[in-house]
Amino acid sequence: MRLIRFISLLVLLLAWSTSLHAQSQTPDAALRYYNDAERKVNKGDWAAAVEDYTRAIELSSHLVSPANALYHSVNGFVESESQVEANRIRVVDPFTARAYANRSFAFYHQKNFDRAISDGDQALRINPGLAAAYLNRGAARRAKGDLTGAMADFDRALSIDPNLFEAYNNRGALRHDLGDVDGALLDLNRAIALNDALPEAYFHRGYVLLAKKDYEAAIADFDRSIELRPTLASAYQGRGTCLMDKLDFPRAISDFNRALELNPSLDGACMNRGLIMVLLGRDAEAQKDFDRCLALSPERKDELLHRIQLARELRAKP
């Protein structure tokens, strides 16, 4: 018996510049704001990190006066805040490129993908060789659906820094999205070879191995990912999907339960747990999961109905 499974959207790992060799002209206050922002990034306080990176940018640059800036409307189009800033800024310190690249990372986590891309653009205007700017802009482009642009950014990041393991991880996840399973596996193997303590790389490789039906290897990767980061909800969902395909329903249900405790918005965990309940004849519990899945992702209705029908046919077989 082979069960239909759902693979969640992959979560891209971003990187920010943690080592900084300040230029001699960088004001001490700018460095303090920059370092404070990094501490806030480590705590996941994205809004506060954006504020501190913004102050670091302001202090390490010169902004022309608003009278000379392009605050105007052309044919009814009013420039965005990021465009106004880009027009006003006159960089006097290459340090500013790193602050822009890192603020791009923070904007990404706020799901402000346009600002993340804009900051990546600005960082690269200042320093076209800054790999982290390509890395973070690529992640934002992927989130916006620009997969071609994202791939170009990850490729460029790796051409600058061939040891940038985050870029291999991100490109591997993107290749999996595009159906290039073998290419994804090569990139994720490389990411893990460069950093064997990267939970996201094991998590992504687990899904690639799941697609290749190598369940034991996939489970081992999900185990490692969970060992490194016990709160990575989608790793539990991935391992649960492997166990579901292996017909180990009790352990699969346990993993889906844990995934939903950590992230209640995982519609795939709801769907798969509900399908197991159908196979076990626990239809009332299954319906609760299906209702929850549709509340989270109503666009999956047709897919869900198809999978429910398949599960019922499987249950009916002797």
C-alpha positions as CSV (number, residue, x, y, z in Angstrom):
1,M,0.0,0.0,0.0
2,R,1.4,3.4,-0.9
3,L,-0.1,6.5,0.7
4,I,-0.2,9.8,-1.0
5,R,1.7,12.3,1.0
6,F,2.0,16.1,1.3
7,I,5.4,17.8,1.4
8,S,5.4,21.2,3.0
9,L,6.9,24.3,1.5
10,L,10.6,24.5,2.4
11,V,11.8,27.1,4.7
12,L,14.9,28.9,3.5
13,L,17.8,29.6,5.7
14,L,19.1,33.1,5.5
15,A,22.5,34.3,6.8
16,W,23.7,37.6,8.0
17,S,27.2,39.0,8.4
18,T,28.4,38.1,11.9
19,S,32.0,39.1,11.4
20,L,32.6,42.8,10.7
21,H,35.9,44.5,10.0
22,A,34.9,48.1,10.4
23,Q,36.3,50.8,8.2
24,S,38.3,53.4,10.0
25,Q,35.7,56.1,9.2
26,T,32.8,54.1,10.7
27,P,31.4,56.0,13.7
28,D,31.5,54.1,17.0
29,A,27.8,54.8,17.4
30,A,27.1,53.1,14.1
31,L,29.0,50.0,15.2
32,R,27.1,49.9,18.5
33,Y,23.8,50.0,16.7
34,Y,25.0,47.3,14.3
35,N,26.1,45.0,17.1
36,D,22.9,45.7,19.0
37,A,20.9,44.7,15.8
38,E,22.8,41.4,15.6
39,R,21.9,40.6,19.1
40,K,18.3,41.3,18.4
41,V,18.4,39.1,15.3
42,N,19.7,36.3,17.4
43,K,16.6,36.7,19.6
44,G,14.3,37.0,16.7
45,D,13.3,40.5,17.5
46,W,13.1,41.6,13.9
47,A,11.4,45.0,14.3
48,A,14.0,46.2,16.8
49,A,16.8,44.8,14.6
50,V,15.4,46.8,11.6
51,E,15.4,50.0,13.8
52,D,19.0,49.5,14.9
53,Y,20.3,48.6,11.4
54,T,18.5,51.8,10.1
55,R,20.4,53.9,12.7
56,A,23.7,52.2,11.8
57,I,23.0,53.1,8.1
58,E,22.1,56.7,8.9
59,L,25.2,57.2,11.0
60,S,27.6,55.6,8.6
61,S,26.2,57.5,5.6
62,H,25.3,61.0,4.6
63,L,21.6,61.7,3.7
64,V,21.0,64.6,1.4
65,S,18.4,67.1,2.7
66,P,14.7,66.3,1.9
67,A,14.6,69.5,-0.3
68,N,17.1,67.8,-2.6
69,A,15.5,64.4,-2.5
70,L,13.0,63.0,-5.0
71,Y,9.9,63.4,-2.9
72,H,7.5,63.8,-5.8
73,S,4.8,62.1,-7.8
74,V,5.4,61.2,-11.5
75,N,2.2,60.4,-13.4
76,G,0.5,59.7,-10.2
77,F,3.2,57.3,-8.9
78,V,4.6,58.1,-5.5
79,E,7.9,56.7,-4.6
80,S,8.1,54.1,-1.8
81,E,9.9,54.7,1.4
82,S,12.8,52.4,0.3
83,Q,13.1,54.3,-3.1
84,V,13.2,57.6,-1.3
85,E,15.9,56.4,1.0
86,A,17.9,55.0,-1.9
87,N,17.7,58.3,-3.7
88,R,18.7,60.3,-0.6
89,I,21.6,58.2,0.5
90,R,25.2,59.1,-0.4
91,V,27.4,56.4,1.1
92,V,30.6,57.4,2.7
93,D,31.5,54.1,4.4
94,P,31.5,50.6,2.8
95,F,30.4,49.3,6.2
96,T,26.9,50.5,5.2
97,A,26.6,47.7,2.6
98,R,26.7,45.1,5.3
99,A,24.1,47.0,7.4
100,Y,21.8,47.0,4.3
101,A,22.4,43.3,3.7
102,N,21.6,42.5,7.3
103,R,18.5,44.7,7.4
104,S,17.4,42.8,4.3
105,F,17.6,39.6,6.4
106,A,15.4,41.2,9.1
107,F,12.9,42.5,6.6
108,Y,12.6,39.0,5.1
109,H,11.7,37.6,8.5
110,Q,9.0,40.3,8.8
111,K,7.7,39.1,5.5
112,N,8.4,42.5,4.0
113,F,9.9,41.0,0.9
114,D,9.9,44.2,-1.2
115,R,12.0,46.0,1.4
116,A,14.3,43.0,1.7
117,I,14.9,43.0,-2.1
118,S,15.3,46.8,-2.0
119,D,17.9,46.6,0.7
120,G,19.8,43.9,-1.2
121,D,19.8,46.1,-4.2
122,Q,21.2,49.0,-2.2
123,A,23.9,46.8,-0.6
124,L,25.0,45.6,-4.0
125,R,25.1,49.2,-5.4
126,I,27.7,49.9,-2.7
127,N,29.5,46.6,-2.8
128,P,28.8,44.4,-5.8
129,G,30.9,41.6,-4.3
130,L,29.0,41.1,-1.1
131,A,27.9,37.5,-1.1
132,A,25.5,37.9,1.8
133,A,23.5,40.5,-0.1
134,Y,22.9,38.1,-3.0
135,L,22.0,35.3,-0.5
136,N,19.3,37.4,1.3
137,R,18.0,39.0,-1.8
138,G,17.7,35.6,-3.4
139,A,15.6,34.3,-0.5
140,A,13.3,37.3,-0.8
141,R,13.0,36.9,-4.5
142,R,12.0,33.2,-4.0
143,A,9.4,34.2,-1.5
144,K,7.9,36.6,-4.1
145,G,7.8,33.8,-6.7
146,D,10.8,35.0,-8.7
147,L,12.5,31.6,-8.9
148,T,14.8,32.6,-11.8
149,G,16.0,35.7,-10.0
150,A,16.5,33.7,-6.8
151,M,18.6,31.1,-8.6
152,A,20.7,33.8,-10.2
153,D,21.4,35.3,-6.8
154,F,22.3,32.0,-5.2
155,D,24.6,31.2,-8.1
156,R,26.3,34.6,-7.8
157,A,26.7,34.3,-4.0
158,L,28.5,31.0,-4.6
159,S,30.7,32.4,-7.4
160,I,31.9,35.0,-4.8
161,D,32.2,32.6,-1.9
162,P,32.3,28.9,-2.9
163,N,32.3,28.0,0.8
164,L,29.0,29.8,1.6
165,F,27.1,26.8,3.0
166,E,23.9,28.8,3.4
167,A,23.8,29.4,-0.3
168,Y,24.2,25.7,-1.1
169,N,21.4,25.0,1.4
170,N,19.1,27.7,-0.2
171,R,19.9,26.7,-3.8
172,G,19.3,23.0,-2.9
173,A,15.9,23.8,-1.5
174,L,15.1,25.9,-4.6
175,R,16.2,23.1,-6.9
176,H,13.9,20.7,-5.1
177,D,11.1,23.2,-5.6
178,L,11.9,23.2,-9.3
179,G,11.9,19.4,-9.5
180,D,15.6,19.0,-9.8
181,V,15.9,16.3,-7.1
182,D,19.5,15.2,-8.0
183,G,20.8,18.7,-8.2
184,A,19.1,19.5,-4.9
185,L,20.8,16.5,-3.3
186,L,24.3,17.6,-4.6
187,D,23.8,21.1,-3.2
188,L,22.6,19.9,0.2
189,N,25.4,17.3,0.5
190,R,27.8,20.2,-0.1
191,A,26.1,22.4,2.5
192,I,26.4,19.6,5.1
193,A,30.0,18.9,4.1
194,L,30.8,22.5,4.8
195,N,28.7,22.7,8.0
196,D,27.6,19.4,9.6
197,A,25.6,21.3,12.3
198,L,23.2,23.1,10.0
199,P,19.7,21.8,10.9
200,E,18.0,23.3,7.8
201,A,20.3,21.4,5.4
202,Y,19.4,18.1,7.0
203,F,15.7,19.1,7.0
204,H,15.8,20.0,3.3
205,R,17.8,16.9,2.4
206,G,15.3,14.8,4.3
207,Y,12.5,16.0,2.0
208,V,14.7,15.3,-1.1
209,L,15.3,11.8,0.1
210,L,11.6,11.4,0.9
211,A,10.9,12.4,-2.8
212,K,13.4,9.7,-3.8
213,K,11.5,7.2,-1.5
214,D,14.7,6.6,0.5
215,Y,12.7,6.6,3.8
216,E,15.4,5.3,6.1
217,A,17.9,7.9,5.0
218,A,15.2,10.6,5.1
219,I,14.2,9.7,8.7
220,A,17.9,9.8,9.7
221,D,18.2,13.3,8.3
222,F,15.0,14.4,10.0
223,D,16.3,12.9,13.3
224,R,19.5,14.9,12.9
225,S,17.6,18.1,12.2
226,I,15.5,17.6,15.2
227,E,18.5,16.8,17.4
228,L,20.1,20.1,16.3
229,R,16.9,22.1,16.5
230,P,14.1,20.4,18.5
231,T,11.6,23.2,17.6
232,L,11.8,22.8,13.8
233,A,8.2,21.9,13.3
234,S,8.4,20.9,9.6
235,A,11.1,18.3,10.4
236,Y,8.6,16.5,12.6
237,Q,6.1,16.8,9.7
238,G,8.6,15.3,7.3
239,R,9.5,12.4,9.6
240,G,5.8,11.8,10.2
241,T,5.3,11.6,6.4
242,C,8.1,9.0,6.1
243,L,6.6,7.0,9.0
244,M,3.1,7.3,7.4
245,D,4.5,5.8,4.1
246,K,6.0,3.0,6.1
247,L,2.6,2.4,7.7
248,D,3.9,3.2,11.2
249,F,0.8,5.1,12.1
250,P,1.2,5.6,15.8
251,R,4.7,7.2,15.5
252,A,3.5,9.2,12.5
253,I,0.5,10.6,14.5
254,S,2.9,11.5,17.3
255,D,5.1,13.4,14.9
256,F,2.2,15.2,13.3
257,N,0.9,16.1,16.8
258,R,4.3,17.6,17.7
259,A,4.6,19.5,14.5
260,L,1.2,21.1,15.1
261,E,2.1,22.0,18.7
262,L,5.1,23.8,17.4
263,N,3.4,25.4,14.3
264,P,-0.4,25.2,14.3
265,S,-0.4,26.6,10.7
266,L,1.1,23.4,9.1
267,D,-1.8,22.4,6.9
268,G,0.1,19.4,5.6
269,A,0.4,17.9,9.1
270,C,-3.4,18.3,9.5
271,M,-4.0,16.7,6.1
272,N,-1.8,13.7,6.7
273,R,-3.0,13.1,10.2
274,G,-6.5,13.2,8.9
275,L,-5.7,10.7,6.2
276,I,-4.3,8.3,8.8
277,M,-7.5,8.7,10.8
278,V,-9.5,7.8,7.6
279,L,-7.4,4.7,7.2
280,L,-8.0,3.8,10.8
281,G,-11.7,4.3,10.5
282,R,-11.7,7.3,12.9
283,D,-13.8,9.5,10.6
284,A,-14.9,12.0,13.2
285,E,-11.3,12.8,14.1
286,A,-10.4,12.9,10.5
287,Q,-13.0,15.5,9.7
288,K,-11.7,17.8,12.4
289,D,-8.3,17.7,10.8
290,F,-9.7,18.3,7.3
291,D,-11.8,21.2,8.5
292,R,-8.7,22.7,10.1
293,C,-6.6,22.1,6.9
294,L,-9.2,23.9,4.8
295,A,-9.4,26.8,7.3
296,L,-5.7,27.2,6.9
297,S,-5.6,26.7,3.1
298,P,-9.0,26.8,1.4
299,E,-7.3,26.6,-2.0
300,R,-6.4,22.9,-1.3
301,K,-10.0,21.7,-1.3
302,D,-9.8,19.8,-4.5
303,E,-6.5,18.2,-3.6
304,L,-7.9,17.2,-0.2
305,L,-11.1,15.7,-1.6
306,H,-9.0,13.6,-4.0
307,R,-6.7,12.3,-1.2
308,I,-9.6,11.5,1.0
309,Q,-11.2,9.4,-1.8
310,L,-7.9,7.6,-2.3
311,A,-7.6,6.9,1.5
312,R,-11.2,5.5,1.6
313,E,-10.5,3.3,-1.4
314,L,-7.3,2.0,0.4
315,R,-9.3,1.3,3.6
316,A,-11.9,-0.6,1.6
317,K,-9.4,-3.0,0.2
318,P,-9.0,-6.4,2.0
